[in-house]
Amino acid sequence: MSAQIPIAVRDRVSDRAKKTLDIVAKFVEEECIPADAVFEAQVGSGDARWENHPRIIEDLKEKAKALGLWNMFLPKGHYKESPGFTNLEYGLMAEWLGKSRVASEAVNCAAPDTGNMEVLAKYGNEAQKAQWLKPLMDGEIRSAFLMTEPQVASSDARNIEMKIEKDGDHYVLNGQKWWSSGAGDPRCKIYIVMGKSDPQNKEPYKQQSVILVPSNTKGITIHRMLSVYGYDDAPHGHGHITFLNVRVPATNLVLGEGRGFEIIQGRLGPGRIHHAMRTIGSAERALEWMLMRINDPKKTPFGKQLREHGVILEWVAKSRIEIDAARLVVLNAAIKMDEQGPKAALTEIAQAKVLVPQTALTVIDRAVQSFGGAGVSQDTPLANMWAQIRTLRLADGPDEVHLQQMGRNENKRGKAVADKINGQKEKTEQLMSKYGVSKLEIGTNIKRSSL
C-alpha cells in the first residue's frame, strides 16, 4: 500500500515507514475489518455492555505486537518514547486505522489515550510517567479526557468552571464534566482533567490547570453515558460526571498551576491530525462500499445497474477528488508540525480539522444514498460512520471557532493586500500614460455593424 502514498510527500517517508505502512494496511484489511462485527457481538446488549471487554481486542493486540505495530503515534524528535515515525508517516498509517472500528485500539493508538499519552510524555514528571504513562503505553489500562462542561459554552475554554483548589498537600475538585470520552470503559483508570485553579488571575489563559485524577477517587459520580445520534459507544462511552470534594495529591498536578492552556493546546494539535487522517480512511471505506453497491448485478433499479445511471458516476468522481484533496491538506499540516512544531502549524491544523469531516460526511452521505434503506440501517457501517464523524465538527473545538480564528488571521493581510493592489493600479496608470492608451479603450474593441 506504500505505492499509494501521494507523490507530493513520498520522498519524505522513510523506507522503514513505508514497510510499516504496508503491514498496517494488511493488518487492517485482513484482521481488523472482519473483526468489527465480532467486536459488536461480544459487547452484547443491556447493562452488561459497560462491563464486557471483547476478547477479540486482546487477541488483535497480540497479533499487532507480533507484527511490530504498537504506539506508532508519538512523533520522533519530540518524545524519547517515540517509535521513530514522523507525524506525516503516522498520519499515513492512521488513514488505514480509520477504516476499522477496532484497529486503532488493537495497535494502542486509540483516542483519547493517544492524546493523554502525549500529555504525559511531553509534560509529565518521571513519577507521573511511571505511574500512568507506562501502563497506558503497554495497553494495560485506558484513560479519559475531561474538559467540556454542560453548563457553559465550552467552545471557549476560558468559560470552564470546575474548581481546582489547593488544600495543604492536596487539591480539591468540584464541578461537572461531560463528553468525557473513554470514561465508560472498566479499564479506564485515569482522568486528565482541566479546571480553574486561579479564577481571579488577570490573564484569562493562566487561570486553568490540568490535573491527574484516578477514576476510583472518592467523590466521583458517573451519572450517564451520552449517545451520539443514538449510539452510546459501549464500552468506551462518553460520560457525564460530577466531582464533589474530590481530593487528589498536589503531586498529580501536571507541569504547574496556570499551565492548563499550554498543555491542552499541545495535546489537541496532534490529536486533530490523527482524527483527520482516520476520517480520510473512513471516507475511503465509504467510497469502497458505494463502488460495491453500484456494481451489484442483483441491484438493477429501472432495469439498470446503479453505475449506469448518470449521476452515480459523478458522485464517484467527486468523491475521489474530494478525498484526495482533503488528504493533501492533512499531510501538509503534518509536515509543518514535523518541521516547526504544532504551534507553528495552527492554521494548517485548523484547515484540516474543518475540511476533512465535512468532506467525509459528503462522501458517506452519497454512499448511504446509493444503498437506499440499507444505508441507514445496521446492515452497512455507513450510518455509524456518519454519526461518529459528524461529532468531529464539534470535538476539539467547533468548526466556527477555527474558521473565525483563520478568518481573523487571513484578514491581517488586508492592508498589505490593499497597498499592493493600489500600487499595481498606480503602475497601470503610469503605463497607460506611457503608451498613450486609456481605460476607456478597454473592452471597446468589439466591431459594431452599421445600422
N, C-alpha and C positions, 0 to 999 in steps of 0.2 A: 503493500500500500504506500510505501515511501515514494513510489513513482508518481503518486498523485499530489505530492507537495507542490504548491504553486511555484512556478519557475521564478517569480519575483523574490522568493525567500529561500530557495533551495540551497544556495551557496552558504547560507547562514546556519544550516542544520548539519551537525556533525554526523559522521558515519555511524557512531555508536547510537545516536538518537534515531537515525533512520532505521537501524536494525531493531531497536526497541519499538519504534512505531509499527513496524511490520508485525511484531509479536503482539502488541496491544490490539491491533486490528483483528488479527486471527483469533485471539482470546475472546474479544467481544462478540465477533460474528459466530463463532463456533461453540462457545461455552456460556457466555452471559445472556445473549438474547434468547436462546432456548430456555434458559433458567428463569426468565422473568415470570412466566406463568406459574412455575413451580413455587417461586417465592410467594406469589399471591395466594396460592392454595395453602401453603404452610402457615401463612399468617392467620388464615381462617376467618372466623366471624365472631361477633359478640365481644364481651369484655375481655375475653382471653386474648384477643388480638394485641392488647397492650402488654401482654406478658410473653407472648410467643416470639422467640427469636428463631427465624427459619434456619434450619440446619444447612440448607444449601449454601447460605452465605459463608459459613465456616469452611465448607468443602471448596468453594471457589477461592477463598483466601489462600488455602493451602496450595491450590494449583497456581495461583498468581505468584506466590512466593517462590515456588519451584521454577517459575519462568523468569524470575528477577523483576517482576512488576510490583513495586511497593513504594509508596511515598514519593512518587516522581515529581510532585508539585513544588517542593522548596527550591527556588532558583539558585543556581550556582553563583558564587561571587557575593552572595548576601547572607548565607547561612552555613555554618560549619556542618550542620546536619544534612545538607543538600546531597541528593544522589548524583548531582553533576549536570543537570539539564537546565537550559535557559527557559525563560518564560515563553519564548517562541516555540521551543521544542516541546515543552509540556503542553502548550496550547494545542499543538497538532495532535497530541495524544488525547487530550481532553475532548476533542471533537468526536473521536471514536467512543470514548466512555459515555458521551451523551446519547448514544444510540440505544442504551440499555438502562433499565431502572436499577439493576444490581451492580453494574460494572464498576462504578466509582467506589462503592464500599468494598467491593471484592479486592481492589488494589490499594485500599486505605487512602483514597483520595476523595472522600465524600464530604460535602458541606453538612454542617458548619465546622466539622473537625479540621478541615484544611486551614480555614482562616484562623481558627483558635490555635492550632499548632504554630501558625506563623506568628501570632501574637506572643506565644510563649517563647518561641525560638528567637525572636527579634528583641523582645522587651523583658522577658522573664529573667529572674536571677537563677543562680545554679540550683538552689533548693527547690524553687518552683518548677524548674525543668525536670529535676529528678523525680518529684512527686507526681507531676501531671503530664509533662511533655513525653517522657519515655513511654509510659503505658499507652498514651494516645498513638504514638508513632509505632508501637508494637501491635496496635489493633486490639488491645485487651479491654479498653474502655471506650466510651463515646462521650461527647460533650454537647453543651448548648450555649447559644449566644443570646444574651438578654439585653436589649437596647430599647426597643419600641414599647410605648405605653399607650393604654387605651383612652386615657382621659385627656390627652394633649395631642397637638398636631406634631407628631414625631418626625415629619419630613424636615422640620427644623429641630435638630438635636439639642439646640440650646433650651428647648422647652421641657426637656426631661426633668422629672420631679423627684424620682426616687432619692431618698435621703441616705447619705453615707456619712455618719457622724462618728468622730473619734471619741472613744471612751476608754481611757487608760491604754492598755496594750491591745485593745480590740477596736474594730469598727462595728457600728450597729446600723443595719439597713432596714428601712421602712418604705413601703410603696408597692407598686404592682407593675408587672410586665405582661406583654402578650406577644404573639407570634414568636414565641421562644422555641425556635426550631431545634428539634432533637430532644426536647425535654420529656417526651413520652417514652423514650426507649429505656427499658430497665437497666441497660448497660451505661446510661448517661450518669456519670459520677461527678462532673464538674461543670459549673456555670461560670461563664465570663460575663460579668455584669457591669454596666455603665450607669453611674448615678451622679448626683450632685454632692460634692464634699465641701464646697465653698461658695454657696449661693450669693454671697454678698460681694464677691470679687468683682471689681470694676471691669475687668477683662472677661467678657462673656465666654470666651473659649478656654478659660482656665478655671472654670467653676466645676468641671466634671473630672471624675476619676474612674478608673477601671479596677475591679477587684475580683479575685477568685473565690467562689463560694461553693463548697462541696454540696452536692444535691441533697444529701441527707441531713443538712443542718437544721436544727430545731427552729421552728417559726416559719418554715416554707410550706405553702399550700398550693398544690396544683388543682385548680378549680375545674378545668375542662380542656379539651383539645379542640382547637378551631378547625373547621373544614375549609377546603379550597374548592369552591364550586361543587360541594358535596363530597369531596374526597378528604378523608381525615389523615391519610398518610401513616397509618399504623404500620409498625410500632414506633416509627420515628416521631411523628406528631409535632404540632405547633401549640405550645401550652400557654394558657392564661394563668399567671402565677402571682400570688401575693407574698410579701415579706413582712412579717410582724416581729419587730425587735430581734432580727436575725443577727447573731453575733459571730464574727469571724476574726481570727487573729490579724493584727495590724501587718504582719509579715506577708499576708495574702495580697496586699496592695501591689499593683503592677506599676513599675517604673517610678511612681511618686505621685503625690497629690497634685491635682490640676493638669495631669498629662493625658487625660481621657481622650480629648480630640486628636491629639497627636497619635495615640495608639490606634484609635478607630480608623483614622484616615489611612494609616499604614496597613490596617487589616483589609479594608474594603477595596482598595485599588486592585491588588492581585485577584481578590475574590471575584470582582466584576469580570475580569478577563476569563477566569475559569468558567463562570456561569455562561458567558457569551460563547465560548468555544463548545461547551457541552450543548448549548442551544443550537449551534450550527449542526452538530451531529443529529439532534432531534429533527431539524428541518430536512436533512439528507434522508433520514429514515422515512419521514412523511412522504417525500418525493418518491422513494422506492415503493411504498405502499400504493401510491397513486399510479405509478407505472404498472404495477401488478394488476391493479383493478381495471385500468383502461385497455389492457391487453388480454383480459379474461375471455376466452371464447364462449363461455357459458352465459356471459352477460351481454345481451345484444338489444338494448332499447331501440325501438323503432327499426328493428331489422339490421342494426349495425353495431359493431363493437364501439365502445366509447371513443377510442382513438380515431375513429372515422368521423366523429362529429367535430366540426370546425374549431370550436372554442377550446376544446380539450388540449390539443397540441400547443395552443397559445399559452395555456396555463403551464404546461410543462416547460416551455421555453422561458417564460417569465420567471418561473421558479428557479431554473438553472442560473439565469443571470443574477437574480437577487441573492441567492445563496453564495455564489462565487464572489460577488461584490462585497457582501457583508463579511465574509471570511477575511478578505484582504484588509478591511478596516480593523478587525480584531488583531490580526497578525502585525499590522503596523503599530498598534498600541503596545503589543507585547515587545516588539523590537525597541521601541523608545524606552519602555520600562527597563529592559536589559541594559541599554546604553546609558540612561540618565536617571533611572530610579522612578518609582511610582509618582512622586510629587511632580516631577517634570512632565509626566505623561497624563496629567489630569484631563486635559482636553481630549486627547485621543481615547482615553478610557471612557470618558463620558459619551463620546461619539459611538463607541461600540455598545455601551450599555443601553443607549436609546435605540439605535438602529436594529440590532440583532433580534431582540424579542419581537419587534414589530414585523420584521421580515419573516421570522419563523412562523408567527401566527398566521400571516397571509398564506404561506405555503401549506401549513397544516389545514387551514380552512378550505383550501382548494381540494386537498386530499379527502377531507370529510365530505365535501360536496360530491366528489366523484363516487364515493361509496353509498351516498344516499343514507337511508336509515341506519345501515350498519356502521356508518362513520361516527354516529353519535352514541353508539352502544359500546358495551364492553367487548364486543367481538373483534375490535381493532384497538391498537394502542392510541389512536388518534385523539379521542376525546380527553383521555387522561393527560396526554402530552400538551394539548391546548390549555387545559386548566392549570397545569404546573407552570407553563411558560408565561401565561397571562400574568401570574403573580410577579414575574421578574420586572414588569413595568412599574411595580411598586417597591419591590425589595431593593435594599441598598440605595434608597433614595428614588422617589418617583421621577418619571421622565421629565416632568415640568421643572423640577429643581435643577436638573442637569442642563436642560435647554435654556433656562433663564441664565444660568452661570455662563454657558457657552455664548449666549447672545450678548451678555454684557462684555465678555472678553473680546468677542469679534467686533463689537461696536466701538471698542477703544481705538480701532483703526480708522474711525470715521473722519477725524480731522486730517490725518495724513493722506487718506484716500481723496478727500475733497481738495486738499492742496495739490496733489498730483494731477487730478483731472483738470483743475483750474489752470495749472501750469501748462498742461497739454493744449488747452483751449487758447491760451495766450500764444503758444508757439504756432498754433494753426493760424491765428490772425496775422502773425508776422509772415508766415509762408504765403498766405493769401495775398498780402501786400507785395511781397517779393515777386510773385509770379503773375500779378495782375489779374487775379480772379476774385470772385465774390461768392458769399454763401448763397446768394440769390440764384446762382447758376447751378447749384447742386440739385439734382433731381428734375431739372427743367429741360433736359436734352432729349425729351420724347418728341419725335417728329409728329407734328399735327397736320392733318389734311385740311385743305381749304374747303370752306363750305360753298 
